[in-house]
């Protein structure tokens, strides 16, 4: 709840501190004393647009500071901590407005955007003034009020509707995307299928291009290869069929070397080791010569095979131009394309699956929407009856409140069981509006248009009393009693007291019948110079309170008749409270 508000340099208020408590807080004072400035100060504190015209003449700025007592897990405390504010010892909000029009906001001791104050205000205070009836002026808030009043009877069918609506819309969206891309998918699948058939027909093998290149090089240079291998073979083994070859071969020279070592090898182990290694050289030379002979035997010129290789390499090169820089890239592309083609081919199955899902979900969503609408209609009738009864006690006996629940038909909307297609929203298919018939025989109109400012405040009071709203901990009513008096004013006071049983209520009033019900009565007083100073807001009790009520009743605080009437009001209010 709000514990304290300090106002400086705002309107007629020079410097005033307003202590507030739980229950019903009433602010009274003579006309022009600055009572409404308290509501204006609250507006600034809760993020309203700043107006430099509110800065008191002679001051360079106006400032408002408020101390709010909130538990650490309250949404307002959480939002303040997100903005960097400190809420350990209570939440301090502040707003300054310079005479030049510049405005600054502070949350928990830290500078913050004004929008943060507005966010906090939604969790902390509901202001119901004659110029600030936002909840009644916005039809979307009419639905919020009704849904909160309906409780689980509305919440459960709404949750069911929202779950089905989400699944239905998601299925429709996916189906529409698939249908819109049908031609592109068909073209893509045809291209992939053709490419895969082309690659499958060629059937390239990993590393095939490298092996073909090597074989092509060998067949192209077969004569040079034969000459080199033959020369090397002669050097190693010689040629038994060529008597003219007189050069010593490697095997002959190795044999000569071994012959030179044989005689002395037994005399020295080291030389014997060298002889053994020379023996290995001879064996290796013989084997290498045999391998060269085998190579020569296999190295035949084959023009037909060379032509085949060139043709195959050209085919593989064509694949690489289309599907990858290397043959490995082509094979990788083929694997990926096969996966994509499989997915595209399965799209038709997905389309059929989604069509079935949409066909099954659509009537289910419609039935859930209808069930939600029926629950709202039941709650609407109950709310209208209770609020109308409350208005009877708030000097609006001839007024009748009703809640209209309707739907907007739309050609491509959600089909309902009765055959209509309507516009569907996440909150349901209903458009809700609170209507008010201001008098007998008058047609119901939107409450924001059918009621005056004071009547709007009373309608809001009736709604708050009936719904027992726990959305915010503090309610502010600015002259909710405008235009009434007598017994009706007593009823207004009693209703405000009823609301104060579960929330902090702050009321600006000019009626003693309302003020008599206060748990805390604050009086705003001006000094002779027309300003409200630091001592200008006082808490009155006992005889001081009687005097203030007497002033409100008869204009004179020392009138014995007025004071007697004041005591009677206080006694009657206390009896109601009990």
N, C-alpha and C positions, 0 to 999 in steps of 0.2 A: 504494500500500500504506500501511498504518498505520505511521508511523515512531516515534510516541511517544504514551503516554497518561499524564496526570497525574491522580491521584485524591486528593481532600482531603475529610476528614470523612465518609467513607462506610463504614458498618459498623465493622469493627475497624481500618480503614485511616485513620490520622491524616493522613499526607501521603506519597505514594509516587509515584515516576516510573518508568514501565515502558518501557524502550527496546526497540523491535522492529525486526526486519530481514526481509529476503526469506527465502523458504524456510520451513522448519518451526521455529516458535517454541514451546517447551515451558515451561509454568509448573508448578513443583512446590513442595512445602512441606508441613510437618506439618499434620495435621488441625486445622482451625479457624484456620489462619494467614491466611486471607483470599484464597485462590486464586479461589474462586468469586465473590468481590467484584469481581474484574477483569471477569468476564463480566457481572455486574450493572452495572458502570460502563459497559461497552460498550453495554448495553441502553439506559441513560439517554442515552448519547451518540447513539444511533440512533433516538430518538424514542419509547421505551417510556413507559408511564404512570408518572408520578413517585409515589413512596411516601415520605411524610415519616418513616416508621418506619425507613428506611434511613440517616437522618442519625445520625451517631455521637453517642453521649451526651456532652454537654459542648460540642458544636459547634452553632452557630446555623444552619448550612447545610452541605450537601454539594455538591461541585463536581467535574465531570469535564471535562477538556480533552484533545482529541486533535489531533495533527498528521498530516495525510494528504497523501501525495505523489501527485498526480494530474496527468496532462497537461491542457493547457488545453481540449482538445476532448473530454475525457471527459464523459459525461452528468452525472456528479456536479458537475464544475466548471461546466458550463453551467447546471445548476439553481442552484448557489450564486450565480453571477453574476446570474441572474434575481432572486434574493432580495436583491441589493445587496451581496453579499459580495465580498471581495478574495481572489483565488486566485493572485496573481502569484508569491508566494514559498511556495506550498503552501497547502492548505486547512486552516484552523483551525476546529474545531468545539468548542463548549462548552455545558455544561448545568449549571444550579444548581438545587438543591432546598432550599427553606427549611424550617426545623423546623415552620413553620406549614402546610406543604404546598404553598406557592406555587412554581411552577417557571418558569424562564426559559431561553431557548435563544439561542445566538449562532452565526452562520455567517459565516466570513471577517471577523470583527471587527464585524459588524453584528447587532443584535438581530433575531430572526426568530421566526415561529411554530414551535412544536414540530413541527408537521406537515412543515415543511421538512426537519428532521432525519430524519424517517421516510422522506421521499422520497429523501434522499441515502443513507440506509441500504440501500435496495433496490438501489442501484447500487454500493455499496462493500463490504458485509459480509453474509455468510450465517452466521447463528448457529445452531448445532446443539447445543442443550443438552437435558437430559432433560426440561425443562419448556417447551421452545420448539421443537417439531417442526412448525412451521406448514406447511412444504412437503408433509409427509406427512399432515397432518391436513386438508388442503383438496384435495378431488378435482380441482378445476380446475387445481391445480398439478401433479397427476399427469399431466394432458394436456400441460402445458408441458414437463415433464421428458421425456416420450416424444417429443414433436415435436422438441425440441432434439436428442435422441439420433438421431432418424431423418434429420435433415439434409434435403438436397435431395430425397430419396426421398419425404418427406412434404410438404415446402414447395411443390414444384411442383404436385402434384395439389390441394393446399389452395388455392393461388392460382387455379387453374383453377376450382375449386368456388366460391370466393368471388366471382369475376367473374360466373359464371353465376347464382349465387344473387342477387346484387345486381340483375341485369337482370330475373330472374324475379319477384322481390318487387316491384320498381318497376312492372313491367307489371301485376301482379295488383292492386297498390294503386290505380293509375290506373283500371284496368277497374272495380274495385269502386266507386270514387268516381263514375264515369260511370253505372254501373248504378243506384246509390243515388239519383242526381239525375235519373234518366230522366224521371219525371213532371213535376218542376219544369221541366226543359228543354222538354218538350213543351208545357207550359202557356205558358211564356215565348215559344216560337216561334209558337204560335197567336196570342198577343196582338200580337206584333210584325208578323206577317203581316197581321192584320186592320187594324192601324194603318197599315201601309204601303199597303194597298189603299185605305183611306179617303183618305190624302193623295194617292195617285196619281190617284184619281177626281176630286178637287178640282183637282189640278195647279196649285198656286200658283206664281207667278212672282216672282222677286226684285224688290222695290220695287212690287209690284202694289197693295198696300194704300195706299201713299202716292198713287199716280196715281188710284186710284178715289176716294179722299177728295177730291182736288182737283176731279175731274170732278163729283162729287156736289155740292160747294159751288157750282160754276158753274151747274149746272142748277137748283139750289134758289133761287138769287138772280138768275135770268136777267133779270127786269124791271129791277132796280136796276142791273145791269151794262149793259143796253141804254141806259138813261137817261144814265148817266155817260159812256159812250162816245159817244153821239149829241151830247151837250152839248159835249164836248171837240172833236168833229169840226166842229161849227158854229163854235166859237171859232177853229179853225185855218183852215177853208176856206169856211165859210158854206154856204147852201143855195140852189142855183139855182132850185129849185121853190117857194121861199117868198119871195114879194115883200114880205111884211111885215117880213122880217128886215133891219133897217137898221143894226145895230151893225157896226162895222168888225172884220174878221177879222184874225188874226195875219198872214196872207199879204198882206193889203191894207196893213196898217201897215208891214210890212217893205218892201213895194214903195214906199210913200211915203218911208220913210227912205232908201232907196237913191236915189230921185229927188232928194232933197235933197243927197246927197253927190256925185252924178255930176258936177255942174258943177265942183266944186272938187277932185275926186279927183286930177286930173292935176297939180295945183299942189303937192301935198305927198305924198311916198311913204307917210308914216305914215297919212294919211287914206285913201290908196288901199288900204292893208292893211286898214283898218277896213271899207272898202266891200266888200272881198272876203269878209271874215268875215260881213258882213251878208248877202251873197249866199248863203253856206253855210247861214245860219239860215233863209233862205227856202226853200232846197231841202229842208232837214231838216224844216221845218214841212209842206211839201207831202207828203213821204214819210210822215211820221207821220199826216197826215190820211188818206192812202190806206190805211195799215195799220189805222186805226180803222174805215174803211169796210169793209175785208175782215173785221175782227173782228166787226162788226155783222152782216155777211152770214152768218157762220157761227154766230152766237149765236142759235140757235133754241130755243124751249121744246120739250122731248121728255119728257113724263111717263112714257112706256113705258121709255125708256132709264134714267130716274132710278130706276124701280122695279127694273130689272135690277141696277143698281149697288148698291142697298140690299140686295138678296138675296145678291149675290156677297160683299159686305162681311160680311154676317151669317155666311155659310159660312166665310169666312176667320177671323172672330172665334171661331167654334166650334173650329177647329183650334188656335188660339192658346191657348184655355182648356185644351186637352188636352195640347199638346205643346211650348208655349213662349210666352214673354211677347210676342215679336215674330215676324213672319213669317220673318225670318232665323233665329230660334231654331228654328222649326218645320222649316225646310229642313235645318238642321244636325242636328237630332234624327233626321230621316228618313235622312240619310246614315249616321249612326252605327248606327241600327237595322238598316239594310240589311246593314251589315258583320256585326253580331252575329247576325242571322238566317242569314246565310250560314255563319257558324261553327257555329251550332247545327244547321243542316241537315246539316253535314258530320260531326257527332258520330257518327252511325250508322256512317259509314265508319271512324272511329277505333275504335269499339267492335269492329268486325269485325277490324281490324288488330291490336288488342290481344289479342283472343281467339285469333287465329292465333299471335301471339308467345308467349302463355302455353302454348298447346298444344305448340309446338315446344321451348320452353325447359324445360318441366317434366321430360320424360324425360332431357334433357341434364343438368340439375342432379342428378337422381337417379343417373345413371351416374357423374357426377363425384364425388358423395358416396360411392358404393360403391367407386370407385377409391381415394379417400382412406382409407376404412375398411380396405380390403385392405392398403394401404401401412402403416397403423398396426398392423395385426395382425402383419405380417411384422416390423416394428421391435419390437413388443411381445414377440414370441417371442425375438428376439435379445437384447433388453435383459434379459428375465427370466433367460435362460440365463447371461449374463455376470455379472449381479448375484448370482445364486445361487452361481456359482463363487467370487465374491469373499467371500460370506458364509461359505463353507466355510473360508476363511482367517481369519475373524473370530470364531471360537468359536461359530459358528451353522451347523455342518456339516449338521445335520438340517433346517435351515430351507430352504424353497423359495419363491422369489418368483415371482409371475406378474402379468401385466397383463391385466385384463379389459377388452375392448372391446365395448361393447353399445350398443343404440339403444332409445329409448323410443317405442313405437308411439303414434300419435295419429290420430284419425279424419280430421281435416282436414290432416294433415301432408304432408310431401313423399313422393311415391310412389317407391319404389326398384324396380330391375329385377326383384326377386324378388316384387313384388306388395304388399309391406308399405308402410304409410304411417307415417312416423316424424317426430319433432320435429326441426326443422332449426335449427341455430345458425350464427352467422357463422364459427365455427371448424370446423364440420362437423356431422354427425348423431350423433357418437359420445359416449357417456359412458364415461370412462376411470377405472379405479380400480386402484391397485397393491394386490395381495393378498399375504398371507404365510401360509404353512402353517408354524407354528412347529416342528412335529416330524413325524416319519413317521406317516402314518395320520390326521393331524389335517386337518380341512377348511380350505381357504384362507379367510381373513377379511381385512377391510380392515386394512391394515398399521398404521393408527393404533390399532386395537383388539386386534390379535393380538400386538403386541410391547410389551415393557416400555420404560421410558424409555431405559435403556442400549442395548437392542436397536435402538430407533428411531435412536439416534445412529449405530450401526454400519451400519444399513441406509442412512442418509443418506451415510455415508462410502463405502460400496460404490457407491452411485449416483454420487457425485461422482467417484470414481476411474474408473468405467466410462464415464461421459459426458464426462469431461474438461471439465467445465463452465467456460466462460469468461464466464459471466454477471456474476460479481462477482470482484474481485481478491483478496479476503480471506475465508477460511473460519475460523470459530471452532467448536471442538468442546469441550464441557464434559463431562469424564469419559466420553468415548466408549468407554473400556475397562472400564466398570463391570461387575463380575461375571465377569471373565475373568482369566487369568493364564498363566504358563508360555509354551509355544510359541505359543499363540493370541495372547498379548500381543505377542510379537515380530512376528507377522503384521500385527497392527493398526498397530504402529509402521512397518513396511515400507510398508503401504498409505497411511498418512499422509504418509510421505516421498515416495511416488509422486505423490500429489496436490500436494505442495509443489513439484514440478518445474515446474508452470505457474501456481501461485498462491501467495500468502502464506497460511500455515496457522498458526493459534494454537490450542494444545491445552492444556487443563488436565487433568493426569493424576496418578495416585498410583502408577503402575507404572514401575519402572526400565526394563523391557523396551521401553516406548514412548519414554521420555525419552532413551534411548540414541541414538535416530535424529535427535535435534534438531540443526538447524543453529545454533540459539541457545537456550541453556538458562538460564532465569531462575528464581531461587528466591525465594519469598516467606517472610520471616522475621518473627516477632513479637518485640517486646521483652519484658522481664520483666513489664511492666504489662499485657500482652495486646494492645498496639496495634502496628500496622505503621507505622513512621515513615519519614522520607525516605530512610533508609539501609536500609529493610527489604526492598527488591527489588533483588537483585544478579544480575549476569551471572556465571555460573561457568564456568570453563575449567580444563583441565589437572587438577591434583590436587584442586582444589576441586570440580570436577565429579565426579571419582571418589568423593569423600567423600559428595556428595549422593546419588549412585546407590547407594553402599553403605548409606547410611541408609535409603533406600527399600527396599532388598533385605532388610536384616537388622535395622533399627532402630538400628544403631550405625555412625557414620561412620568410627570408627577400627578396625573389625573387619578384620583382614587377609584373612580369607576373603571377606568381603563386598566389600572393595576389589578383590580378585583377580577375583571374579565381575563386578564393575563394569567392569574393564578388558576382560574377555572380551566383555561386551555391546557396549562401544564399538568393539572391533575387529571384531566380527561386523557391526555396523551400518555401519561404514565400508566393509567389504568388499561389502556389498549396495549401498551408494551408488555404488561404483565399477563 
